[in-house]
Amino acid sequence: MKFALFPGCIIPYRISYYEISARRVLTGLGIELIDLEFGCCGSQMLESRNEDLWLAVAARNLALAESKNLDILTLCGSCTNILSRAKRLMESDENKANHVKRILKKIGIEFKNENGVMHILRLLTEGIGIGKVKKHIRKNLDLKVALQHPCQIYRPAEIMNFSKDAVKDFASSFISEVFHLDACCGETLIATDQDLCISILKQNLETCFAEDVNMIVTACGNCQMTYDVNQMGLKVKDEIIKALPSLPITQALGIAMGYGYNELGLRQNLIKM
C-alpha cells in the first residue's frame, strides 16, 4: 500500500519523534510513504473565521494527493477531522465545491475530490489489519498504559465512521494492560483558553495517577503535545507530583516490534521512559 503522508504542522516542528517512529514502523509493515508539499490542514481556527479559505486550504492538500492518485495518511486527529469534514462538505454542496475549484484553478490546481483520508489508527486496524501487525510483534509491553483516544477521529460519527472497538483490540494485542482515556486532552483550547487547557490536562493526569498507569500512549499531534510538552511545563513548575512518560502509538508499537531508541526517536521525548 502507498499513501501520501500528511504530518501536519505541530508534529514535524514540535514532536518530530512521532513522524520518525511512524515512518520506521509503517515501512516495516510494508507501507510506502510519499512526501508531498502539503500545507496546513485548514485548522479549526481558520474554519471559524473564513469557511471559504478553510475549504480552499483543505482542498489544496486533497488535490495534491489526488494528482498522484494517492490517499492521504494522517498522524493527527485534528488534521484527519478537518480534511475529512471539508471533503464531505464539498461532496454534499456542489456550489461550495465549484467555488473552491475556481479558487484552486487560479493557482493551477485541479480538484476532483476523488481520493480519501485515513488516520494511522484506521490504517493499522483496518488497512493493514491487527492480524498482520501482530506477526511483526517481538515482545509485548508489560505495562499498564493509558491510551488517550484521539476524539476527533471518531466524531461526527456520520462522517468519520470509525469505532473505538477496533482500536481497543489493537492496543490490547501488544500492551499487557490498557486503560482507555476517553476525555478530550484539551490541547485544541490552548490558543483561546490556556488555563482551561492546562486544567483538563491536570484532570486527565489525576485520572491516570489514580489508575496507577505506567505511561500514556497517544495517536494525535495535539494529544502528544499536551502530554509531553505541556506536562513537562507542569513538571518544571512543580505543579504535579510526578510526570508520566507519553509515547505516540508508533513509538509504543515500534518498541513491541523490536526497533531501537534511535530508530524511533525516543531520545527526543521530553519526558523519558
NORFEN-V760635 format. One record per pair of residues at least 12 apart in sequence whose C-alpha atoms are under 10 Angstrom apart, sorted by the first residue. I is the first residue (numbers start at 1). J is the second residue. Records with the same first field share a line. If there is no record, write none. Layout:
# NORFEN-V760635
I->J, J
This chain:
# NORFEN-V760635
1->29, 30, 31, 32, 33, 70, 127, 128
2->30, 31, 32, 33, 34, 69, 70, 71, 72, 73
3->31, 32, 33, 34, 35, 65, 68, 69, 70, 71, 72, 73, 74, 117, 118
4->32, 33, 34, 35, 36, 38, 62, 64, 65, 66, 68, 69, 70, 71, 72, 73, 74, 117
5->19, 22, 23, 32, 33, 34, 35, 36, 38, 65, 70, 71, 72, 73, 74, 75, 118, 120
6->19, 33, 34, 35, 36, 37, 38, 39, 40, 41, 61, 65, 71, 72, 73, 74, 75, 76, 79, 80, 117, 118, 119
7->19, 22, 35, 38, 39, 40, 41, 72, 73, 74, 75, 76, 79, 221
8->38, 39, 40, 41, 42, 43, 74, 75, 76, 78, 79, 80, 221
9->38, 39, 40, 41, 43, 76, 79, 221
10->40, 76, 220, 221, 222, 224, 225
11->75, 76, 220, 221, 222, 224, 225
12->221
14->221, 224, 225, 229
15->221, 222, 224, 225, 228, 229, 248, 265, 268, 269, 270
16->221, 265, 268, 269
17->247, 248, 250, 251, 262, 263, 264, 265, 266, 267, 268, 269
18->75, 76, 218, 219, 220, 221, 224, 247, 248, 249, 250, 251, 264, 265, 266, 268, 269
19->75, 221, 248, 250, 251, 264, 265
20->250, 251, 262, 263, 264, 265, 266
21->248, 249, 250, 251, 252, 253, 254, 255, 259, 261, 262, 263, 264, 265, 266
22->75, 120, 248, 249, 250, 251, 253, 254, 264, 265
23->250, 263, 264
24->250, 251, 254, 259, 263, 264, 265
25->136, 250, 251, 252, 253, 254, 255, 257, 259, 263, 264
26->120, 123, 124, 128, 250, 254
28->133, 136, 254, 257, 259
29->124, 128, 132, 133, 135, 136, 257
30->128
31->123, 128
33->70, 72, 73
34->65, 68, 70, 72, 73
35->65
36->61, 64, 65, 68
37->61, 64, 65
38->57, 58, 60, 61, 62, 63, 64, 65
39->57, 58, 60, 61
40->54, 57, 58, 60, 61, 79
41->54, 55, 56, 57, 58, 59, 60, 61, 62, 78, 79, 80, 81, 82, 83, 86
42->54, 55, 56, 57, 58, 59, 60, 61, 78, 79, 82, 83, 86
43->57, 58, 78, 79, 81, 82, 83, 188
44->78, 79, 81, 82, 188
45->188, 191, 192
47->82, 86
51->86, 96
52->96, 97, 99, 100, 103
53->100, 103
54->82, 83, 86, 100
55->82, 83, 85, 86, 87, 89, 90, 96, 97, 99, 100, 101
56->86, 96, 97, 99, 100, 101, 102, 103, 104
57->83, 86, 100, 104
58->79, 82, 83, 84, 85, 86, 87, 100
59->83, 86, 87, 90, 97, 100, 101, 104, 109, 110, 111, 112, 113
60->100, 101, 103, 104, 107, 109, 110, 111
61->83, 111
62->83, 84, 86, 87, 111, 112, 113, 114, 115, 116, 117
63->101, 104, 109, 110, 111, 112, 113, 114, 115
64->109, 110, 111
65->114, 115, 116, 117
66->110, 111, 112, 113, 114, 115, 116
67->109, 110, 111, 112, 115
68->115
69->114, 115, 116
70->114, 115, 116, 117
71->114, 115, 116, 117, 118
72->115, 116, 117, 118, 119
73->116, 117, 118, 119, 120, 121, 122, 123
74->117, 118, 119, 120, 121, 122, 123, 220, 221
75->118, 119, 120, 121, 219, 220, 221, 248, 249, 250
76->119, 120, 121, 150, 152, 153, 218, 219, 220, 221, 222, 223, 224
77->119, 120, 121, 149, 150, 151, 152, 153, 154, 219, 220, 221, 222, 223
78->119, 150, 151, 152, 153, 188, 220, 221, 222, 223
79->117, 119, 152, 153, 220, 221, 222
80->117, 118, 119, 120, 152, 153, 154, 160, 220
81->117, 118, 119, 151, 152, 153, 154, 155, 156, 159, 160
82->152, 153
83->116, 117, 118
84->116, 117, 118, 153, 159, 160
85->155, 156, 159, 160
87->113, 114, 115, 116, 117, 159
88->113, 159, 160
89->159
90->112, 113
91->112, 113, 114
97->111, 112, 113
98->111, 112
101->113
117->160
118->153, 160
119->153, 219, 220
120->219, 220, 249, 250
121->150, 153, 162, 164, 166, 167, 170, 219, 220, 249, 250
122->153, 162, 163, 166, 167
124->166, 167, 170
125->165, 166, 167, 168, 169, 170, 171
126->162, 166, 167
129->166, 170
130->166, 167, 169, 170, 171, 173
131->170, 173
133->170, 173, 174, 253, 257
134->170, 173, 174, 256, 257
135->257
136->253, 254, 256, 257, 258
137->173, 174, 253, 254, 255, 256, 257, 258
138->174, 254, 255, 256, 257, 258, 259
139->174, 175, 253, 255, 256, 257, 258
140->172, 173, 174, 175, 176, 252, 253, 255, 256, 257, 258
141->172, 173, 174, 175, 176, 177, 252, 253, 255, 256
142->174, 175, 176, 177, 214, 256
143->175, 176, 177, 178, 213, 214, 215
144->175, 176, 177, 178, 179, 211, 212, 213, 214, 215, 216
145->171, 172, 175, 176, 177, 178, 179, 180, 181, 208, 211, 212, 213, 214, 215, 216, 217, 246, 252
146->177, 178, 179, 180, 181, 182, 205, 207, 208, 209, 211, 212, 213, 214, 215, 216, 217, 218, 246
147->167, 168, 171, 178, 179, 180, 181, 182, 208, 213, 215, 216, 217, 218, 219, 246, 247, 248, 249
148->179, 180, 181, 182, 183, 184, 185, 204, 216, 217, 218, 219, 220, 223, 224, 227, 246, 248, 249
149->164, 167, 168, 180, 181, 182, 183, 184, 185, 217, 218, 219, 220, 223
150->164, 181, 182, 183, 184, 185, 218, 219, 220, 221, 222, 223, 224
151->164, 182, 183, 184, 185, 219, 220, 223
152->184, 220
153->219, 220
164->180, 182
168->180
171->217, 249, 252, 253
174->252, 253, 255, 256, 257
175->252, 253, 256
177->213
178->213, 216, 217
179->208, 211, 212, 213, 216
180->208, 216, 217
181->204, 207, 208, 216, 217, 218
182->204
183->200, 201, 203, 204
184->197, 200, 201, 204, 223
185->197, 198, 200, 201, 202, 203, 204, 205, 218, 220, 222, 223, 224, 225, 226, 227
186->198, 199, 200, 201, 204, 222, 223, 226
187->200, 201, 221, 222, 223, 224, 225, 226, 227, 230
188->222, 223, 226
190->222, 226, 230
197->226, 230
198->226, 230, 231, 233, 234
200->226
201->223, 226, 227, 230, 231, 234
202->227, 231, 234, 239, 240
204->227
205->227, 231, 240, 242, 243, 244
206->240
208->244
209->241, 242, 243, 244
213->244
214->244, 245, 246, 273
215->243, 244, 245, 246, 247, 273
216->228, 244, 245, 246, 247, 248, 249, 252
217->245, 246, 247, 248, 249, 250, 251, 252, 253
218->246, 247, 248, 249, 250, 251, 252
219->247, 248, 249, 250
220->248, 249
221->248
223->246, 248
224->246, 247, 248, 249, 269
225->246
226->246
227->243, 244, 245, 246, 247, 270, 271
228->243, 244, 245, 246, 247, 248, 269, 270, 271, 272
229->246, 269, 270, 271
230->270
231->243, 244, 245, 246, 270, 271
232->244, 245, 270, 271
235->271
243->271, 272
244->271, 272, 273
245->269, 270, 271, 272, 273
246->269, 270, 271, 272, 273
247->266, 269, 271, 272, 273
248->269
250->264
251->263, 264, 265, 266
252->264, 266
